[in-house]
């Protein structure tokens, strides 16, 4: 009985180790991907702020031009 139990634990231990490694590797990749995506979002936010500033300046110029007509 004990021999069978030990045999089962050893045979399942390999799959358990493989599962843990695969889970750890997947989480590591997800963490790296998330960092890259956050950096990309930050860059887009900076660019969007620049576009908003340009839009505001154009609106001010339009108001100034049409106001003086």
C-alpha positions in Angstrom: 0.0 0.0 0.0 2.7 2.5 1.0 4.7 1.5 -2.1 1.8 2.3 -4.4 1.2 5.6 -2.7 4.9 6.6 -3.0 4.8 5.6 -6.7 1.8 7.7 -7.4 3.3 10.7 -5.6 6.5 10.4 -7.5 4.7 10.0 -10.9 2.4 13.0 -10.2 5.2 15.1 -8.8 6.7 15.5 -12.3 3.4 16.8 -13.7 3.0 19.0 -10.6 6.4 20.5 -11.2 5.7 21.0 -14.8 2.4 22.8 -14.0 4.1 25.1 -11.4 6.9 26.0 -13.9 4.4 26.7 -16.7 2.2 28.8 -14.4 5.3 30.8 -13.2 6.5 31.3 -16.7 3.1 32.4 -18.0 2.8 34.9 -15.1 6.3 36.3 -15.8 5.4 36.8 -19.5 2.1 38.5 -18.6 4.0 40.8 -16.2 6.5 41.8 -18.9 3.7 42.3 -21.4 1.8 44.5 -19.0 4.8 46.7 -18.4 5.2 47.2 -22.1 1.6 48.0 -22.6 1.6 50.5 -19.7 4.7 52.2 -21.2 2.9 52.4 -24.6 -0.2 53.9 -23.0 1.9 56.5 -21.2 3.5 57.5 -24.5 0.1 57.8 -26.2 -1.2 59.9 -23.3 1.8 62.3 -23.7 1.1 62.5 -27.5 -2.6 63.1 -26.9 -1.8 66.0 -24.5 0.4 67.6 -27.2 -2.5 67.3 -29.7 -4.9 68.8 -27.2 -2.6 71.7 -26.7 -2.3 72.3 -30.4 -6.1 72.1 -30.7 -6.5 74.8 -28.0 -4.0 77.0 -29.7 -5.8 76.7 -33.0 -9.2 77.4 -31.3 -7.6 80.6 -29.8 -6.3 81.7 -33.2 -9.7 81.0 -34.8 -11.5 83.0 -32.1 -9.0 85.9 -32.5 -9.4 85.9 -36.3 -13.2 85.7 -36.4 -13.5 88.2 -33.5 -11.6 90.9 -35.5 -13.7 90.5 -38.7 
